[in-house]
Amino acid sequence: MRINLYKSRMKLSHKNLPTILVTVLALGAVFFAGIKLGESKIPQVERVATLDNKELNKPENVDFSAFWKAWNVVNEKFVPVATSSNNISDQDKVWGAIAGLADSLNDPHTVFFRPIQNQIFEADVRGNFEGVGMEIGIRDGVLTVIAPLKGTPAERAGIKSGDKILKIDNQSTQNLTTEEAVTRIRGKQGTEVIFSILHDGEKEPLDIKVNRGVIDIPTLESRLLPNGVYEINLFSFSSVSPDLFRQALREFVEARTDKLIIDLRGNPGGFLEAALDMASWFLPPGKVIVTEDFGGKRGDLVHRSRGYDIFTDELKLVILVDGGSASASEILAGALQDYGKAKLVGEKTFGKGSVQELVEITPDTSLKITIARWLTPNKISISESGIVPDFVVSPTEDDIEKGVDTARNKAIDILLSWPGGN
């Protein structure tokens, strides 16, 4: 019996995606250690702004006398103990004050880039970096691994999603920003970095040595399983991901099956445009995919489906997620879950749903500041809640040791027993 899975003759094409980037992975909040997400190797910064030619608003009813008193006390009384403190200029103190202002917001994604950090950031934009191949972020105040990339030095060394990084080369990571951590982790190919890692569920940390390398980020793999389930493993939302995803969907159609798994586990996100394009294959035109909520400081920015919408309700779709699924992964999974287009299986996602803007403060410094948060179509704040799967499946240590993929097995069971049969 032929299944009426597709609404019309399939035309898997789309317009060229604009090259605008967004912080679905807040730059610096979720970094690759040594490499940013996306094959374009451009950080996911949504906007680059400048305050040039704008009148600066000075706060009223704010007493700065305490600041200037502290400034004078430092200048009159401070005696450097470390030789590294001998050459601190007044300008360095200004940068420190601005960094303290950013830190006072208690937002790990809002960071001031001093001149040296700004140079490193600009080098990242050019793609001139090497590292170990993992995404890191701040979770509950602790530097945490979101996910090691497939086939990278970090993964080969045994680093896992959820690992807490306590030290880098024997230096504590306490109160370290992700940008500062990236600076420590990055280095030339072939050199070694040592992490003090605390695995989930363990009481004692262990040292893991990783040899740095040039990171080749995988994008997508797909295959038809013997049981008739078609599987797409999406590793990142890069600039080429939409075309590869379209090609994988074409192969899914040609396989003449109605059972599809999209595996987003360990996928830290990337380009918003890629997530919007992928979601559009499953949603009618105009449907809300994600909303940028600016906290009342300006109107919401709503991102809607382009309406490729090629599948009927006969499609059986399961999406796999875990704690390494972040930002763009959460946008795609959250939208298709909210509309009932997919069942989610696995573990709660990371919860990275904020938007950052890079603002030039001076020609050689900048401030990366959170300006909005992502909301799913049902107005769920991704940052606050993450995405909770319909079927929560967590692997046991025994499963991991035996190589048993419990979440994937659950997804296959759901598809094979889906109402309507084979």
N, C-alpha and C positions, 0 to 999 in steps of 0.2 A: 504494500500500500504506500503510495507516495504521500509524504507529509507536506502540508501546505505551510512551509516554514518561512518563506520569503514573500514579501508583499508585492513585488513586481520583479521584472528582469533586473538582475543585480548590476548596478553600475558603480563599481567601487572606485570612485574618483572624487577628488576634492580640490578646492582652490589651493594655491600655494599658501603656506602658512606665513603670516607676518613674522618678522624676526624680533618682535618685542618679547622680552623676557619678564618673568615675574618671580617673586620670591615665594613660590609654593614650597620651596625649601629655603627658609630664611637664610640669606647669606650669612655665614658665620654661626648661625644657630644650628644648622645641620650642614656640616662641611664634610667633604671627603678629606681625609688626612692627606693632603698633598695634591688633591685634584678635585675639582668641582663636578657636579652632576652635569651630564649631557655631553654628547660627543663633540659638540661645538666647543666644549671646555670654557664656556663663559659663565661666570657666576650668575645665579638666579636672582638678579636684582631687578625689581619691577620698574623703578623710575630713578633717574639720576637728576636731581634738582639742584638749583643754585639760588642763593639769596641775593645775588648781584642785582643792583638797581631796584631793590625793594627797601622800603622804610622799615627799620627794625623797631618792633614794639618793645619798649622798656617797661618792665613790670612796675605797677604802682603798689604802694603800701608794702614794699619789701625793703627791709633794713639790711643794707650791705655792710654796715659798720663792723659786724662781727667778722666778715670775710677779710676786710682790710686790716683789722686788728691782728687776725691770725697771720696775714701776709707779712706784716711788720715784725711780729714775733719771730717768724721763720727767718727773716732776713737778719734780725739783730742777734738771735741766740743760737741758731742751728750750727752745730759742729759736725761735719761728716765723719762717720766712723769708717765706712767703706770707701776705698779709693774711687769706686764707681760713682760716688755722690759728689766728687770734687768739682765736676764741670757742669753742674745743673744750673741752667740759665733761668732768668725770669720768664722767658718764653716757655721753657719746659714746665714751669709751675703753672702757667696758664693752661697748657695742654692737660696737666694733671687735674686742674680744677674742672675743666670741661668733661674729662673722663669721669670725675666724681659726680658731676651733674647727671650724666647718662646712667651711672651706676645707681643713683638715688631712685630711679624709676623701678628698680627691682624687676627688670625685664631682661633676660639673658640675650635677647635678640637685638637690643638697642646698645650700640657700641660706638665709641669715638675712635676713629683711626688717626693716630698721630702720624707725623711724616713718614717714619720708617714702615709702620703698618700700612699706610696708604700706598707706599711703593710696592709692598708685597701684594696688596690687593690689585694694583694695576698690572703687576706681573701675572697674576691669576687670569685677568681678563685677556691677556695676550696668550695664555695657555703655556707659559714657561714654568712648569713645575713638575716635580716628581714626588712620589710618596709611597704609602703602603696600601692604599685602596680600601678605605673604610669611611663611613659617615659617622660623625660624632655630633653630640648635642648635649645640652644641659638638661638633666632630668632630676627634679627634687634637689637642686643645688649641686649635683654631682656630675662630673664629666662622664658621659655614657656613650657606648657604641650603639648606634642605631642599627647599622648592618655592615658587615664586610662585603665587598663586592665579589661576585663569583670569579674564581680563578686568579685572585690577587694575592700578593704576599701576606696580607692580613688574614685572609681566609685560610691559606695554606698553613699559617702559623698556629691556627686554632682559636683565633679571636671570634667571638660570637655576638649576636644581637643581644643587647641588654647588659653586656659586660660593663662594669664600672672601672674607669681608668683612674687609679689612685696616684700613680707616679709616671712620669716620662723621663727616662734616663736618670732615675733616682731623685728627681725633683718633684715635690708634691704638686698636685693639680688643684689643690684647694683654692678657691676664689679665682681660679684661672678662667678667662673667657675662652670661648672656642677659637677665636682668632689667635690668641696667644698660644693655645694648644697646637693649632695648625703650624704656627711658626716653629715650635719645638719639634714637631713630628716630621716636617718636611726636610728633605735633604737629597743629596745626589744619589743617583742609582748605584746600588751596590754597597752603600753604607748601612750601618746597623742602628736601630733604635730599640730601646728596651722599655717595655710597658710593665708596670705592676698592675695586674688585672684581678678583679674580684668577680668570679662567675656568679650568676644567679643561683641562689640556694647554697652557696659555699660560705664558709666562715673565715677562711684564710686566703689571702691573695697569693698569686704566683707570678713570677717574672716570665714574660714571653718576649723573646728576641725576634725581631722582624727585619729582614733585609729590604731596604727600599728599592723600588723599581719604577719603570715607566708603566703607568696604568692604562690598560686598554679596556675601556668600559663596554661590556656586552650590552646589547639592546633587547633582542628578542629571539626566542626559539619556539618552534611549533612542531607538532607531530600528531598523527592519528594513532590512537591506541587500539590494540586488537579487539577490545570490547566495544568499539564504535564511539568512544569518547574522544573528542578533539581537544587538544591542550595547547594553550598559548602561554608561555612563560615570558613575562615582560619584566625586564631588569631595570629599566630607566625610562623616563619620559624625555628623551632627547629630541633634537630637531629632526632626526630621521625616523623617529618612532612612529608617527602617523602613517607614513608610507609603508613601513614594514608591517604595521598592524593591519592596514588595508589589504596587503598581499596575503597575510595570514588568514584574514576573513575570507578572501577569495578561495584559498585552499580549503578552508572549512566548508564552504558552499559546495565546492567540487567533490568533497568527500561524501556528500549526501547523507549527513548525519544531523541530528537535531540536538546533540549533547555537547556542550562547550564548557571548558574550564579556562578561566583567566587567572593565572597565578601571579599575584602582586606581592608575595612574601619577600621581604628584604629589599623592596623597591622604595627608595627614599624620595622619589618624585622627580621634578625637573621643570619642564616648560608647561605653563598653564594651557597654552594653545594646544599642546599635544593631548592633554586630558580632555579638553573641550571637544576636540575633533573625534576622539575615540568614543566618548559618551554619545556623540551625535549619531553614531551608527545604530543606536538602540532607542533613541528618543525622538518623538515628533518635534517639528520645528517650533521654536519659541519656549519650549519647556525650560524652566530654570535648572541649571546644572550646579552653579555655586554663586553665592552672593558675597561681595566684599562689604562688610559692615564697618563704617568709619566712626562708630561710636557717637553719632549725632553731629560730628564736626563738618560733615558734608553728606549729601545724599548717597544712599547705597548704590553700588555698582553691581548690576546683575548680569551674569554671563549665561547665555541661553543656548539651547541646542540649535545646530545648523540644520537639523531635520533630515539627515540621510535616512534614518528610521526604516531599515530594510527588512526587519524581522517581524513576524507575527507572534502572537502569544504562544505558538507551538514551540518556540525556542526554549530550551532548557539550559539555563546558564547558572554556573556556580563560580564565585570569585573567592580565591584563597588570599587571606591577609594574616599578618602577624604584627608583632611589635616593631618590626623593621619596615613596615609599610607606612609611608609618611607623605604628607602634603598632596602632590598630584595623585598619588595612589589613593589617598583618602577622599579626594574630590571625586574621582571616577567611581570608586566603590560606594561612597556615600550616596551619590546621585542615583545609581542603578538600584541600590537597596531601597531608597526612599520611594521610588516609583514602582517597586515590586518587580523590576526586570531581572533581578538576580538574587540568589541566596548567597549569603556570605558565610564562609566556614574558616575557622582558625582561631586566632587570638586577637584581642583588642589591639587596634592600631596605635601608632606612636602618639598621635595628637599634635601634629605640627600644622597649625592652621592660621598663621598670621602673615601679614604682608609688610615688607620693609621698604623704605625709600632711602636712597643714598643721597645725602645733601652735602654739597660742597660748603665747607666752613671757610677755608682759605684755599689758595691754589694747591697747597700740598697737604691738606687735612680734610677729613670728611666725617660726617655723622650718619651712621646707619640706624634708622629709627623705625620702630613699629608704628604703622599708621592705620592698620585695619586688621580685621579677623575674618576668616572664612566661615561661612554658614552653609550647611547642606540645604537642599530644597525644603526640608522640614524644619529649617531654622536651628539645626543642631550645630553648636559651636565646636568645630573640629579640635581647636586647641584645648578646650575645657573637657571634652568628653572622649575624644578620639572616636573611632567607629567600632561599635560592638557587633561582632558577627551574630548571625541568626543561630548558628551552631558553634558553640565555643569548644574547640578541641585543642588541648595542649599535650604535646608529646612528653612522655616520661623519659627518665634517664635510660631505662631499659630499651625503649623505642629507639632512642638516638644511637645507643651502642649497637643495636641490631640493624640500624639503617631502615627502620620502619617509618614510613611517612603517614602518620595517622590522619592528619588533616586531609591529605590528598586522597587517601583511601575512603574517608568519610564523604568527600565530594563525589567520588565515583559511585559510591553506594546511593547517594541522593539522586544522582542523574539516572542510574539504572532502575531505580524504584519510583521515579517521578510519576505523578498521576498522568495517565494517558498511555503509559507503557512504551514499549519499543516500537 
